[in-house]
Amino acid sequence: MTWPPEPIRTGRLVLREPESRDRPAFLELLASPEVHTYLGGPRPRDELAREVPATPQQYPGSFVVERGGSMIGQLLLRRSPGHHRPAAAGKVDLGYLFLPSAWGRGFATEACAAALGWVDGVLPGEPVVLTTQTANTRSMRLAARLGFTEVERFEAWGAEQWLGMRPPAASSG
């Protein structure tokens, strides 16, 4: 798999590699109390300003979600051989964060569906997993819309977690 891929374009969005111009949006995303309600809480902005590099999150599997030339979120696709849940170990793991101003408009569904389509193309036959808190009803609905089904529920980080899996796309051959 070659990284980074060409930008992935949808009807309203572009998924692309992070750039230095995205740093302010990354700081906002990582410091947002709303975004981190189900992720252990936000990090202090001054701490982030010291730690976040000039070009943030630039590594394979990290996509900026851009709309109208501005970053509105981030998608992460990672393979975790040492995942804390055996059912997810070694599988591609989808994560996402969106700025609150982008919530409720279908951007997460559109961006995640595009990223999953890309995974289907570069890693045919690979299932994808997703973990979220059961209390995060928006994330639970998004997982269902994307075709994830429950594998297990477990306690971690002081809350009930949900692990879902999306089977590999059916091959067209």
Secondary structure, 3 states (H helix, E strand, C coil): CCCCCCCEECCCCEEECCCHHHHHHHHHHHHCCCCCCCCCCCCCHHHHHHHCCCCCCCCCCEEEEEECCEEEEEEEEEECCCCCCHHHCCCEEEEEEECHHHCCCCHHHHHHHHHHHHHHHHCCCCCEEEEEECCCHHHHHHHHHCCCEEEEEEEECCEEEEEEEECCCCCCC
